[in-house]
């Protein structure tokens, strides 16, 4: 006999609201607070959101510590004890997201092809601050990328909003979102992050599986509001500050970079910055082909650029050109970033990648279904 769901979801929703209130020292407005008490609100323009799935169910795992959301072949495991989220497809892990309070920032720890190969490297000895797939920049002179010399801290809400079901196209999809306060190092232990945050971010990650295309796609959306910690914020950084991806060791020195403009790369790639709409890295893991592509939305502010290198290690970062032209926002301003990160177990050509980019841009600009 299945337990009644309504009390459970109400209890969890209260827990999410309490967690967010604890994080920010008060209640945050916005639809991200909806949690699981009702179907997700209508999608905004271009937003990819799973519709209600009547067969979605929540069941406890290992008592009250972990719990699982399932819808047909896709599964999300939320582990509050260690603040990690796993997404599986047909029982095989595709993504692991870490938001532990000991982190300087929340990030994607593992991201796998449908064949099961993980393409991310977390905290290697040469650069301990490289965490898989992460987003970080410099805000008002506080460095949120390097984790040394009084770095900034992205403090994540301990419990995410989450959902599993299908995309508007009927593909298996998992969605989770959480709020993050971007804090100067001096306030890293504050109990009232809302009052001192430079930025308040709602981060929504949407993972979609397309078996026929051999693709796992992660839509990374960050919606920002200037916090109460400053009247204005200036976003700046180095040429690689942005959405950065550190590859597994198999890619070092041997992988190959591509970009939407067909701009050539030098023989020795020790740190190139190329204006482009997308960039991709093709490599092998234990002799098996693998690819990662990052698509930047046309609506992102700044100048779309991609930093890449192969020597001494393989890296790819999508940036806004903040090192060349910083961006300034005032208190109350809102802005958004959208990226699509695609992993595949093959090496498609530039034409196929361009077609995939154009398809995503069309999805972003398509009015929501009524």
C-alpha positions in Angstrom: 0.0 0.0 0.0 1.5 3.3 -1.1 1.7 6.1 1.4 -0.4 9.2 0.7 1.7 11.7 -1.2 0.0 15.0 -0.3 1.2 15.3 3.3 4.7 14.2 2.2 5.0 16.9 -0.5 3.6 19.6 1.8 6.1 18.6 4.4 9.0 18.8 1.9 7.8 22.1 0.6 7.8 23.6 4.1 11.3 22.2 4.5 12.5 23.8 1.3 11.0 27.2 2.3 12.6 26.9 5.7 16.0 26.0 4.2 15.8 29.0 1.9 14.8 31.3 4.7 17.7 30.0 6.8 20.1 30.6 3.9 19.0 34.1 3.1 17.8 35.3 6.5 14.3 35.8 5.1 11.8 34.8 2.5 12.7 35.1 -1.2 10.1 35.9 -3.7 9.7 34.1 -6.9 8.3 30.9 -8.5 11.4 28.9 -7.5 9.8 28.6 -4.0 7.0 26.4 -5.5 8.9 23.2 -4.8 6.7 20.1 -5.2 3.3 21.1 -3.9 1.9 21.7 -7.3 2.9 21.2 -11.0 5.6 23.6 -12.2 4.3 27.0 -13.2 3.9 27.8 -17.0 7.3 28.0 -18.8 8.6 31.4 -19.7 9.7 32.2 -23.3 12.2 29.6 -24.5 12.2 27.8 -21.2 12.4 24.0 -21.4 10.3 22.6 -18.6 8.9 19.1 -18.0 5.1 18.9 -17.9 3.3 17.2 -15.1 3.8 13.4 -15.1 1.1 11.4 -13.3 3.4 8.4 -13.0 6.1 10.4 -11.2 6.4 9.1 -7.7 8.5 9.8 -4.6 9.7 7.0 -2.4 12.0 7.0 0.6 15.5 5.5 0.3 17.6 4.6 3.3 15.0 6.0 5.7 14.7 9.7 5.7 18.2 10.5 4.4 17.8 10.0 0.7 14.8 10.0 -1.5 14.1 9.2 -5.2 11.9 10.8 -7.8 11.2 8.5 -10.8 9.3 8.8 -14.0 9.6 5.9 -16.3 13.3 5.5 -17.3 14.6 8.6 -15.6 15.4 8.9 -11.9 16.7 11.6 -9.6 18.2 10.8 -6.2 18.5 13.6 -3.7 21.0 13.0 -0.9 20.4 15.7 1.8 23.1 14.2 4.1 25.9 15.0 1.7 24.1 17.6 -0.4 24.4 15.8 -3.7 22.0 15.1 -6.5 22.3 12.2 -8.9 20.4 11.8 -12.2 20.2 8.3 -13.7 18.7 6.9 -16.9 17.8 3.3 -17.2 19.7 2.8 -13.9 23.0 4.3 -15.2 24.3 7.5 -13.7 24.4 10.5 -16.0 25.0 13.5 -13.7 26.2 14.2 -10.2 25.8 17.7 -8.7 27.5 18.8 -5.5 26.2 21.6 -3.3 27.8 20.8 0.0 28.2 23.6 2.5 32.0 23.0 2.6 32.2 23.9 -1.1 33.2 27.3 -2.3 30.6 26.9 -5.0 28.0 24.4 -6.2 29.0 22.5 -9.4 28.5 19.5 -11.7 30.8 16.9 -10.4 30.2 14.2 -13.0 28.6 14.3 -16.4 28.5 11.1 -18.5 27.7 10.1 -22.0 25.0 7.5 -22.6 27.8 4.9 -22.8 28.7 5.8 -19.2 32.0 7.7 -19.6 32.4 10.6 -17.2 34.1 13.6 -18.9 34.7 15.9 -15.9 37.6 16.1 -13.5 37.1 17.5 -10.0 39.8 19.3 -7.9 42.9 17.9 -9.5 46.2 18.5 -7.6 47.4 21.0 -10.2 44.3 23.3 -9.8 42.2 22.4 -6.7 39.7 25.1 -7.6 38.8 23.3 -10.9 35.5 21.6 -10.1 34.0 19.7 -13.0 31.5 22.0 -14.7 31.2 25.3 -12.7 30.2 28.9 -13.1 32.3 31.7 -11.4 33.4 35.2 -12.2 34.8 38.2 -10.2 32.2 40.5 -8.6 33.2 43.9 -7.2 36.8 42.7 -7.0 35.9 39.5 -5.1 37.2 36.5 -7.0 34.7 33.6 -7.0 36.8 31.4 -9.3 40.2 30.8 -7.6 39.8 29.5 -4.1 42.6 31.4 -2.5 43.4 34.9 -1.2 40.0 35.7 0.4 37.8 34.1 -2.4 34.1 34.7 -2.6 31.7 32.0 -1.6 28.5 30.8 -3.5 26.4 29.6 -0.7 23.7 27.3 -2.0 20.3 26.5 -0.4 20.6 23.1 1.2 17.5 21.6 -0.5 16.8 22.0 -4.2 13.5 22.2 -6.0 13.2 19.1 -8.3 11.1 17.4 -10.9 11.3 14.5 -13.3 9.1 13.8 -16.3 9.2 14.5 -20.0 10.2 17.5 -22.1 7.7 19.2 -24.4 9.1 17.0 -27.1 8.4 13.9 -25.0 12.0 13.2 -24.1 13.0 12.0 -20.6 13.9 15.0 -18.5 15.0 15.9 -14.9 14.9 19.4 -13.6 16.2 20.8 -10.3 16.8 24.4 -9.1 18.2 26.0 -6.1 19.1 29.5 -4.9 22.5 30.8 -4.2 23.9 33.8 -2.4 27.2 35.2 -3.7 29.0 36.4 -0.6 32.3 38.2 0.0 34.8 36.2 2.0 34.3 38.5 5.0 30.6 37.3 5.2 31.2 33.6 4.4 29.9 32.5 7.8 27.0 35.0 8.1 23.6 33.7 9.2 21.9 36.5 7.2 23.2 36.0 3.7 20.3 38.0 2.2 21.5 41.2 3.8 25.1 41.0 2.5 24.9 39.1 -0.7 26.4 40.8 -3.8 24.3 38.6 -6.1 21.3 36.3 -5.6 21.1 33.5 -8.1 18.4 31.1 -9.0 20.1 28.3 -10.9 18.0 25.8 -12.8 19.6 22.8 -14.4 17.5 20.8 -16.9 18.9 17.5 -18.1 17.3 15.9 -21.2 18.1 12.5 -22.7 17.7 11.9 -26.5 18.6 8.3 -27.1 18.0 8.5 -30.9 20.5 11.4 -31.2 22.9 9.7 -28.7 22.9 12.9 -26.6 22.6 14.0 -23.1 22.0 17.8 -22.9 22.2 20.0 -19.8 20.5 23.4 -20.0 22.2 25.7 -17.4 20.1 28.7 -16.6 21.3 31.3 -14.0 18.9 34.1 -13.1 20.5 36.9 -11.1 19.4 39.8 -8.9 21.7 42.4 -7.5 21.7 41.7 -3.7 21.6 44.1 -0.8 25.3 43.9 -0.2 26.1 46.6 -2.8 24.4 49.5 -4.5 26.0 48.4 -7.8 28.0 45.4 -8.9 30.7 45.2 -11.5 31.2 41.8 -13.2 34.7 41.2 -14.4 37.4 38.5 -14.4 40.1 36.8 -16.4 39.8 35.5 -19.9 38.5 32.2 -18.6 36.0 33.3 -16.0 32.6 32.0 -16.8 31.1 28.6 -17.3 34.2 26.4 -17.1 34.8 22.7 -17.8 37.8 20.7 -16.7 38.2 17.5 -18.7 39.3 14.1 -17.6 43.1 13.3 -18.1 42.5 11.3 -21.3 41.7 14.7 -23.0 45.0 16.4 -22.0 47.3 17.2 -24.9 45.3 14.9 -27.3 41.8 16.3 -27.6 40.7 18.6 -30.5 38.8 21.9 -30.2 36.2 23.2 -32.7 34.2 26.5 -32.8 31.3 27.9 -34.7 33.4 30.3 -36.7 35.8 27.7 -37.9 38.6 29.8 -36.4 41.8 27.7 -36.5 43.7 26.8 -33.3 47.6 27.0 -33.0 49.6 23.8 -32.9 50.3 24.4 -29.2 47.1 25.4 -27.4 48.1 26.9 -24.1 45.2 29.3 -23.7 43.2 30.6 -26.7 40.2 33.0 -26.6 38.0 32.9 -29.7 34.7 34.9 -30.2 32.1 32.3 -31.2 28.5 31.1 -30.6 29.6 27.6 -29.6 32.7 25.6 -29.0 33.3 21.8 -28.7 36.0 19.5 -27.6 36.5 16.0 -29.1 38.5 13.4 -27.4 38.6 9.8 -26.2 38.1 8.0 -22.9 39.9 4.7 -22.8 39.9 4.6 -26.6 36.1 5.5 -26.9 35.0 8.6 -28.7 33.4 11.4 -26.6 32.5 15.0 -27.2 31.4 18.0 -25.1 29.9 21.1 -26.8 28.9 24.3 -25.0 26.3 26.5 -26.8 25.9 30.2 -25.6 22.5 31.8 -25.9 22.3 34.9 -28.1 20.6 36.8 -25.3 23.5 36.5 -22.9 25.0 39.9 -22.1 28.5 40.8 -23.1 30.6 39.3 -25.9 30.4 35.6 -26.4 33.8 34.1 -26.2 35.4 30.7 -25.5 38.6 30.0 -23.7 40.3 26.7 -24.5 43.5 24.9 -24.0 45.1 21.5 -24.3 48.5 22.0 -22.7 49.3 21.2 -20.0 45.7 20.1 -19.5 42.4 20.3 -21.5 39.9 23.0 -20.6 37.0 24.8 -22.1 35.2 27.8 -20.8 32.3 29.9 -22.1 32.7 33.5 -21.2 31.1 37.0 -21.7 34.4 38.8 -22.4 34.3 40.3 -18.9 38.1 40.7 -18.9 37.7 43.1 -21.9 34.4 44.8 -21.1 33.1 44.5 -17.5 29.3 44.7 -16.9 27.7 46.9 -14.2 24.3 46.4 -12.7 22.4 48.4 -10.0 20.5 47.1 -7.0 17.2 45.6 -8.2 18.5 44.8 -11.7 17.9 41.3 -13.0 19.8 39.5 -15.7 20.0 35.9 -17.0 22.5 33.5 -18.6 21.7 30.4 -20.6 24.0 27.8 -21.8 23.5 24.3 -23.2 26.1 21.7 -22.5 25.9 18.6 -24.7 27.8 15.3 -24.3 27.9 12.6 -26.9 29.7 9.3 -27.4 30.8 10.1 -31.0 32.5 12.9 -33.0 29.9 14.8 -35.1 31.2 17.4 -37.5 30.8 21.2 -37.3 27.6 21.1 -39.5 25.8 18.8 -37.1 26.9 20.9 -34.1 25.7 24.1 -35.9 22.3 22.4 -36.6 22.0 21.4 -32.9 22.8 25.0 -31.9 20.2 26.4 -34.2 17.6 24.0 -32.9 18.3 25.1 -29.3 18.1 28.8 -30.2 14.7 28.1 -31.7 13.6 26.3 -28.6 14.7 29.3 -26.5 12.8 31.8 -28.5 9.7 29.7 -29.0 6.6 31.0 -27.2 5.4 28.6 -24.4 2.6 26.2 -25.2 -0.8 27.2 -24.0 
